[in-house]
Every structure is written in structure tokens, then in C-alpha cells.
Amino acid sequence: MPHPLDFSGKVAIVTGGCRGIGRRIAERFMEAGADVVICCRHRPDTLPAADGREAVFVAADVRDADEVERVVDTAVERFGRLDVVVNNAGGSPLAEAATASPRFSEAVVRLNLLAPLHMAQRANAVMQHQDSGGSIVNISSISGMRPSPGTAAYGAAKAGLINLTQTLAMEWAPKVRVNCVTAGLVMTETADVTYGDEASQARVAGTVPVGRLADPTEIADACLFLASDLSGFTTGANLVLHGGGERPPYLDAVGR
């Protein structure tokens, strides 16, 4: 019997797979045997690789539905099938809600909500015609589950992505499973941009019940699980990886 985490012969697309969490997701699927296609706006200096194989790179802006279609077409033309999509591309710079421009907010929503929808639609059109169906994993953020000051449009889009996951799971069952990984605070190569210097990062880590930030591999492994046969009855789920959550401020106020 094949190992349930063996993805040999399967094909995965990872959006935003050039760096950070997305790159580690791409590497983990390759380590598990999958052929992987990644897409980003610019080609990285090195591509995700494992066992002497490199990921296939497609230069694409997932905010453009035509470019999303090109990514899916490339995967199918190259490998003849599509088994997994991980909608990882996302993010937002800080912007106060009172002064954020309409153009800025629309771009954030396109990247974090509409792009995953368009990619899921194109992938579903392929997966529904495969005997084995397929699996779509959306990467959301804890910002979509609590107030998100400084990133209002981003938090709202990620909240929408969680709801979108549930709806698509219901519409596309039983052939295509759709699940979500909601990530908390993660230590990536650009952690200093978000969390400050090492001392600041340590203080941030101290607010997490498990005492540290997540490693990108832990997010990647959750994607691997949700895309595997181990989660064959799992669809419409939101797997929250936040290290135990955020400490309620009132506990400090009452000295507890």
C-alpha cells in the first residue's frame, strides 16, 4: 500500500511559491514526490528543488484572471493533470483604513480573495474531469479571524477566503475538496519587516502560548496533510495554526 503522504505522480500548483511560506510549501510537495508548478511575478534566483528536480516556474500576476488561466494551462500541458492547488500568494503593506486609497484596497482584495477564487475556478474545471478529482488548499491569516488594524482590507479579504473555502467545498463536492489553513505568526526570511529586530521578534514570540513563531515547514506540512488521502473526509475545514492563539488583553489588565 502506498504511503498516504506519497505524492509521486501527482501535480501541484503553489502560487507565490518563490519565497517565504510558499517556497517551503513547494519544497515539501516536491520532497513528497509531486511535480510542482510555482508562479510569481518575478523569477527567483533559485527555484524550489528536491531530489534533483526543480519546480516549473511561470511568471504570472495572480491578480490577472488571464494569467491565472495560463498557469493552470501550463501545468496541464506539461504534466497532463492537476491534483493540488495551494493558493498561497497574498499579503498587504500597512495602511490606515481612514486614508487607504480605493485603488490600494481593491488591489489588496484582488490578491487575497479574488485571485484564489479565479485559481480555484480554473483548477476545478480540470479536477472535475479527473477520476481522482483534486484538492485545493487556501492559505488564510489570523487577521481574518480578529480585528486587523493597519490592514483592514487584508483582514476582510482573508475572512472572505475562509467563507469562500466553505462555499466552494459544498459546491464542488465530492470530486474536489477545498480546505483552508489559517496561519498565525510565522518566522520567514522577511520576519524583520513585520516583527522588527531580534529583540522585538523575541517579545512577539513571547505573546504566543507555545512560546515561538511558526516555522514555514509547519504550514507546509498542514497543506500536505489536507491535500493527502489522510484527510479524504475533510472538506470545507479551516485548520488554524496559531500556536494557541493570542492572549486576551483583559488578563493583563486584571493582573492574571
VOPAGU-2260 file (C-alpha; in pm, 1 decimal, decimal comma):
REM VOPAGU-2260
SITE   aa  ch    i         X         Y         Z
SITE  MET   A    0       0,0       0,0       0,0
SITE  PRO   A    1     145,9     342,2     -93,5
SITE  HIS   A    2     222,7     583,9     186,4
SITE  PRO   A    3     -65,7     834,2     221,9
SITE  LEU   A    4     181,7    1124,4     206,2
SITE  ASP   A    5     344,9     995,7    -113,1
SITE  PHE   A    6     257,7    1239,1    -391,5
SITE  SER   A    7     455,4    1063,0    -663,6
SITE  GLY   A    8     281,0    1104,7    -997,5
SITE  LYS   A    9      75,0    1397,3    -872,6
SITE  VAL   A   10      95,1    1758,6    -984,8
SITE  ALA   A   11      63,7    2065,1    -763,0
SITE  ILE   A   12      45,9    2439,5    -826,2
SITE  VAL   A   13     170,0    2670,1    -549,8
SITE  THR   A   14     102,7    3039,9    -601,4
SITE  GLY   A   15     363,6    3271,5    -454,2
SITE  GLY   A   16     597,0    2974,3    -434,4
SITE  CYS   A   17     916,8    3171,5    -485,7
SITE  ARG   A   18     988,9    3269,5    -126,9
SITE  GLY   A   19     870,9    3250,8     232,0
SITE  ILE   A   20     590,4    3015,7     322,6
SITE  GLY   A   21     504,9    2946,3     -40,7
SITE  ARG   A   22     854,6    2831,3    -124,5
SITE  ARG   A   23     856,4    2588,8     167,6
SITE  ILE   A   24     516,7    2454,6      60,4
SITE  ALA   A   25     652,0    2393,2    -288,9
SITE  GLU   A   26     960,5    2219,2    -149,4
SITE  ARG   A   27     756,1    1993,0      79,9
SITE  PHE   A   28     533,9    1876,2    -205,2
SITE  MET   A   29     843,1    1807,1    -414,2
SITE  GLU   A   30    1002,6    1617,8    -124,8
SITE  ALA   A   31     684,4    1409,5    -113,7
SITE  GLY   A   32     728,1    1322,8    -482,8
SITE  ALA   A   33     496,6    1570,2    -656,2
SITE  ASP   A   34     575,3    1766,9    -967,9
SITE  VAL   A   35     527,6    2132,5    -875,6
SITE  VAL   A   36     449,1    2445,6   -1072,7
SITE  ILE   A   37     505,4    2778,2    -897,7
SITE  CYS   A   38     400,3    3123,7   -1009,3
SITE  CYS   A   39     520,6    3467,0    -903,5
SITE  ARG   A   40     556,5    3796,9   -1081,0
SITE  HIS   A   41     936,7    3766,8   -1099,0
SITE  ARG   A   42    1159,5    3462,6   -1136,2
SITE  PRO   A   43    1363,6    3396,4    -818,6
SITE  ASP   A   44    1739,5    3347,0    -829,6
SITE  THR   A   45    1689,1    2980,4    -744,4
SITE  LEU   A   46    1384,3    2757,8    -778,9
SITE  PRO   A   47    1241,5    2524,4    -514,8
SITE  ALA   A   48    1403,6    2184,6    -562,8
SITE  ALA   A   49    1414,8    1834,4    -416,6
SITE  ASP   A   50    1569,0    1501,4    -517,6
SITE  GLY   A   51    1741,6    1658,1    -816,7
SITE  ARG   A   52    1419,8    1808,7    -952,7
SITE  GLU   A   53    1328,0    2175,6    -981,6
SITE  ALA   A   54     986,3    2333,3    -974,9
SITE  VAL   A   55     846,9    2464,6   -1300,6
SITE  PHE   A   56     828,3    2844,2   -1290,5
SITE  VAL   A   57     560,4    3056,6   -1458,5
SITE  ALA   A   58     588,4    3434,2   -1442,3
SITE  ALA   A   59     236,4    3549,8   -1357,1
SITE  ASP   A   60      43,1    3805,2   -1155,7
SITE  VAL   A   61    -241,9    3608,5    -998,8
SITE  ARG   A   62    -449,9    3925,6    -974,4
SITE  ASP   A   63    -499,6    3887,2   -1351,4
SITE  ALA   A   64    -750,8    3610,5   -1429,7
SITE  ASP   A   65    -598,8    3552,6   -1776,0
SITE  GLU   A   66    -257,7    3491,1   -1621,3
SITE  VAL   A   67    -412,9    3251,8   -1370,1
SITE  GLU   A   68    -555,3    3053,9   -1660,0
SITE  ARG   A   69    -209,4    3043,4   -1819,3
SITE  VAL   A   70     -59,9    2895,4   -1502,1
SITE  VAL   A   71    -316,7    2615,3   -1493,8
SITE  ASP   A   72    -279,7    2551,8   -1867,2
SITE  THR   A   73      98,8    2526,2   -1825,9
SITE  ALA   A   74      64,9    2264,6   -1552,3
SITE  VAL   A   75    -179,7    2053,7   -1753,5
SITE  GLU   A   76      15,4    2083,7   -2078,3
SITE  ARG   A   77     341,0    1992,6   -1904,9
SITE  PHE   A   78     219,0    1706,5   -1685,2
SITE  GLY   A   79    -122,7    1606,2   -1820,1
SITE  ARG   A   80    -313,2    1656,6   -1496,4
SITE  LEU   A   81    -359,8    1875,0   -1188,4
SITE  ASP   A   82    -412,2    1725,3    -843,4
SITE  VAL   A   83    -340,3    2002,3    -592,6
SITE  VAL   A   84    -356,5    2380,0    -581,9
SITE  VAL   A   85    -226,2    2579,0    -286,9
SITE  ASN   A   86    -344,8    2939,8    -300,5
SITE  ASN   A   87     -61,1    3093,3    -102,7
SITE  ALA   A   88       7,7    3427,1    -275,7
SITE  GLY   A   89    -110,8    3718,3     -63,6
SITE  GLY   A   90     -16,7    3993,2     175,3
SITE  SER   A   91     -52,8    4365,6     223,5
SITE  PRO   A   92     155,8    4663,2     333,1
SITE  LEU   A   93      34,7    4863,4     628,4
SITE  ALA   A   94    -225,4    5128,7     552,1
SITE  GLU   A   95    -466,3    5307,9     781,8
SITE  ALA   A   96    -828,2    5241,0     683,5
SITE  ALA   A   97    -916,4    5611,3     703,9
SITE  THR   A   98    -667,1    5709,1     435,1
SITE  ALA   A   99    -617,4    5397,3     219,3
SITE  SER   A  100    -699,1    5477,2    -141,9
SITE  PRO   A  101    -970,2    5287,3    -329,8
SITE  ARG   A  102    -706,5    5162,8    -574,5
SITE  PHE   A  103    -494,1    5026,0    -288,7
SITE  SER   A  104    -784,6    4849,5    -119,1
SITE  GLU   A  105    -908,6    4698,9    -444,8
SITE  ALA   A  106    -561,8    4562,7    -522,0
SITE  VAL   A  107    -539,7    4400,7    -177,4
SITE  VAL   A  108    -877,9    4234,1    -217,4
SITE  ARG   A  109    -790,3    4114,7    -569,1
SITE  LEU   A  110    -472,0    3949,3    -444,7
SITE  ASN   A  111    -605,5    3793,5    -125,6
SITE  LEU   A  112    -959,9    3695,9    -223,8
SITE  LEU   A  113   -1035,6    3719,9    -594,5
SITE  ALA   A  114    -708,1    3563,8    -711,0
SITE  PRO   A  115    -767,0    3246,0    -505,1
SITE  LEU   A  116   -1122,4    3231,4    -639,2
SITE  HIS   A  117   -1007,6    3258,6   -1001,0
SITE  MET   A  118    -734,1    2997,8    -949,0
SITE  ALA   A  119    -977,5    2763,4    -776,1
SITE  GLN   A  120   -1228,3    2801,1   -1060,8
SITE  ARG   A  121    -969,7    2713,0   -1324,4
SITE  ALA   A  122    -835,8    2422,0   -1120,0
SITE  ASN   A  123   -1182,9    2287,8   -1050,9
SITE  ALA   A  124   -1258,5    2284,0   -1423,5
SITE  VAL   A  125    -968,2    2040,7   -1465,5
SITE  MET   A  126   -1012,7    1837,6   -1147,6
SITE  GLN   A  127   -1382,4    1764,8   -1200,2
SITE  HIS   A  128   -1292,5    1562,6   -1510,8
SITE  GLN   A  129   -1027,3    1351,2   -1338,5
SITE  ASP   A  130   -1121,7    1019,1   -1182,5
SITE  SER   A  131    -928,7    1114,4    -868,7
SITE  GLY   A  132   -1069,6    1467,3    -850,5
SITE  GLY   A  133    -839,2    1705,6    -670,1
SITE  SER   A  134    -766,1    1916,1    -365,0
SITE  ILE   A  135    -746,3    2293,4    -318,6
SITE  VAL   A  136    -587,1    2448,1      -9,5
SITE  ASN   A  137    -628,9    2819,2      60,3
SITE  ILE   A  138    -383,5    2999,2     287,6
SITE  SER   A  139    -563,9    3247,8     510,3
SITE  SER   A  140    -440,1    3450,3     806,5
SITE  ILE   A  141    -532,0    3500,6    1168,2
SITE  SER   A  142    -601,4    3858,3    1054,8
SITE  GLY   A  143    -920,4    3722,6     901,5
SITE  MET   A  144   -1044,4    3598,3    1239,1
SITE  ARG   A  145    -993,4    3906,2    1455,2
SITE  PRO   A  146    -958,4    4284,1    1412,7
SITE  SER   A  147    -680,2    4374,9    1172,3
SITE  PRO   A  148    -580,0    4737,4    1243,6
SITE  GLY   A  149    -348,9    4875,7     978,2
SITE  THR   A  150    -451,2    4607,5     728,9
SITE  ALA   A  151    -829,4    4637,3     715,4
SITE  ALA   A  152    -875,4    4530,7     353,3
SITE  TYR   A  153    -635,9    4239,4     401,2
SITE  GLY   A  154    -813,6    4111,9     711,4
SITE  ALA   A  155   -1151,4    4142,2     541,4
SITE  ALA   A  156   -1025,1    3959,1     232,9
SITE  LYS   A  157    -880,8    3676,2     442,1
SITE  ALA   A  158   -1209,1    3645,7     631,4
SITE  GLY   A  159   -1379,0    3620,5     294,4
SITE  LEU   A  160   -1133,9    3349,8     189,9
SITE  ILE   A  161   -1237,4    3134,2     485,4
SITE  ASN   A  162   -1601,6    3169,8     385,7
SITE  LEU   A  163   -1516,7    3108,5      19,6
SITE  THR   A  164   -1345,7    2784,4     120,0
SITE  GLN   A  165   -1662,7    2658,1     287,1
SITE  THR   A  166   -1882,9    2752,8      -7,3
SITE  LEU   A  167   -1660,8    2600,8    -275,8
SITE  ALA   A  168   -1624,7    2282,4     -70,7
SITE  MET   A  169   -2000,5    2242,6     -71,8
SITE  GLU   A  170   -2048,3    2330,4    -438,8
SITE  TRP   A  171   -1764,8    2115,8    -575,0
SITE  ALA   A  172   -1801,4    1801,6    -363,6
SITE  PRO   A  173   -1746,4    1515,1    -394,1
SITE  LYS   A  174   -1479,8    1535,0    -667,1
SITE  VAL   A  175   -1288,1    1836,4    -537,4
SITE  ARG   A  176   -1204,4    1900,0    -172,9
SITE  VAL   A  177   -1143,9    2260,5     -64,0
SITE  ASN   A  178    -984,9    2342,9     269,8
SITE  CYS   A  179    -812,2    2633,4     439,1
SITE  VAL   A  180    -501,6    2677,6     652,9
SITE  THR   A  181    -518,5    2988,8     868,8
SITE  ALA   A  182    -167,4    3086,5     969,2
SITE  GLY   A  183     -75,5    3284,4    1276,3
SITE  LEU   A  184     265,4    3446,5    1324,8
SITE  VAL   A  185     532,0    3280,1    1107,8
SITE  MET   A  186     910,7    3320,5    1106,8
SITE  THR   A  187    1019,3    3378,2     746,0
SITE  GLU   A  188    1328,0    3535,5     590,9
SITE  THR   A  189    1149,7    3872,4     598,3
SITE  ALA   A  190    1041,6    3849,4     962,6
SITE  ASP   A  191    1230,7    4167,6    1044,8
SITE  VAL   A  192     998,2    4366,8     819,8
SITE  THR   A  193     691,7    4251,1    1013,8
SITE  TYR   A  194     826,4    4186,2    1363,5
SITE  GLY   A  195    1131,5    4413,2    1391,4
SITE  ASP   A  196    1480,2    4322,1    1514,8
SITE  GLU   A  197    1570,3    4007,1    1707,7
SITE  ALA   A  198    1473,8    4156,3    2041,9
SITE  SER   A  199    1136,3    4262,7    1906,1
SITE  GLN   A  200    1085,0    3921,8    1747,4
SITE  ALA   A  201    1151,3    3758,7    2084,2
SITE  ARG   A  202     890,7    3980,3    2250,2
SITE  VAL   A  203     638,7    3891,6    1978,4
SITE  ALA   A  204     714,9    3520,8    2019,6
SITE  GLY   A  205     653,5    3561,9    2392,3
SITE  THR   A  206     290,6    3651,9    2321,6
SITE  VAL   A  207     229,5    3311,7    2159,0
SITE  PRO   A  208     126,2    3039,6    2406,3
SITE  VAL   A  209     372,1    2784,7    2263,6
SITE  GLY   A  210     649,2    3043,8    2307,0
SITE  ARG   A  211     764,5    3083,6    1948,6
SITE  LEU   A  212     662,8    3177,1    1597,6
SITE  ALA   A  213     564,2    2907,0    1349,4
SITE  ASP   A  214     821,1    2759,8    1115,0
SITE  PRO   A  215     716,1    2770,4     745,4
SITE  THR   A  216     756,4    2392,3     735,6
SITE  GLU   A  217     469,3    2359,7     982,8
SITE  ILE   A  218     239,0    2548,9     747,3
SITE  ALA   A  219     364,5    2339,9     456,3
SITE  ASP   A  220     303,9    2013,0     641,5
SITE  ALA   A  221     -54,3    2117,7     713,0
SITE  CYS   A  222    -104,8    2171,4     339,4
SITE  LEU   A  223      46,8    1832,2     266,8
SITE  PHE   A  224    -193,7    1669,2     512,5
SITE  LEU   A  225    -502,4    1845,1     375,6
SITE  ALA   A  226    -411,1    1751,1      18,6
SITE  SER   A  227    -343,8    1387,3     107,3
SITE  ASP   A  228    -562,8    1080,7     142,0
SITE  LEU   A  229    -523,6    1113,0     519,8
SITE  SER   A  230    -784,2    1389,5     502,3
SITE  GLY   A  231   -1010,8    1223,8     249,1
SITE  PHE   A  232   -1323,0    1309,5     452,1
SITE  THR   A  233   -1206,4    1665,2     519,3
SITE  THR   A  234   -1350,9    1943,9     309,0
SITE  GLY   A  235   -1470,1    2292,7     398,6
SITE  ALA   A  236   -1241,6    2287,4     702,7
SITE  ASN   A  237   -1030,0    2570,1     840,5
SITE  LEU   A  238    -716,2    2441,0    1012,9
SITE  VAL   A  239    -598,3    2721,3    1242,2
SITE  LEU   A  240    -222,8    2719,6    1315,3
SITE  HIS   A  241    -163,4    2998,1    1564,6
SITE  GLY   A  242      29,2    2832,2    1845,3
SITE  GLY   A  243    -258,7    2856,3    2088,7
SITE  GLY   A  244    -396,5    3196,4    1994,9
SITE  GLU   A  245    -349,5    3545,3    2129,2
SITE  ARG   A  246    -363,4    3626,9    2498,6
SITE  PRO   A  247    -676,0    3832,8    2580,0
SITE  PRO   A  248    -564,5    4185,3    2685,1
SITE  TYR   A  249    -804,2    4189,6    2980,2
SITE  LEU   A  250    -590,2    3928,6    3158,2
SITE  ASP   A  251    -304,4    4178,4    3180,0
SITE  ALA   A  252    -543,8    4447,5    3293,4
SITE  VAL   A  253    -658,3    4238,6    3589,7
SITE  GLY   A  254    -308,4    4107,9    3667,8
SITE  ARG   A  255    -360,1    3747,9    3561,4
